Amino acid sequence: MKRTRFAFEELTVWQKALDFAEKIIDLTENIKTDRKHFRLIEQLESSTTSVALNIAEGKGRYSKKEFMQFLYIARGSLYETVALLKLFSRKKWITEIQLEQIEISADEIAKMLSGLINSIKNSL
């Protein structure tokens, strides 16, 4: 029996957000820091996964306005992720090159989220 795809799986921005989260989680597995900073790593994993999760949850809502609100939350989580990674870079837990690569991906996702939000706004 063929599995039905969920509507959010068709969204390129969701696919990119999921890839982004996977990259960040892979990155956190190699961070060498004291256990006293574990909460910051957990916060990073939470914010990065929140991007894809909010896109998916919003797509499952019954109105475009609700979907748009979840896209705003996803974008906020993306910005939170980047802010945390800037701190990680300052602390030398990740390299400048890693940060730059992440920022390129984050910028692409942010533009896609803004485009989708504007598209929804224009259809209301």
ZISULTA-V503283 format. One record per helix or strand of 3 or more residues. SS is the DSSP state (H for helix, E for strand). FROM is the first residue (numbers start at 0). TO is the last residue. If there is no record, write none. Layout:
# ZISULTA-V503283
((SS | FROM | TO) (SS | FROM | TO))
This chain:
# ZISULTA-V503283
((H | 6 | 9) (H | 11 | 27) (H | 34 | 58) (H | 63 | 89) (H | 95 | 122))
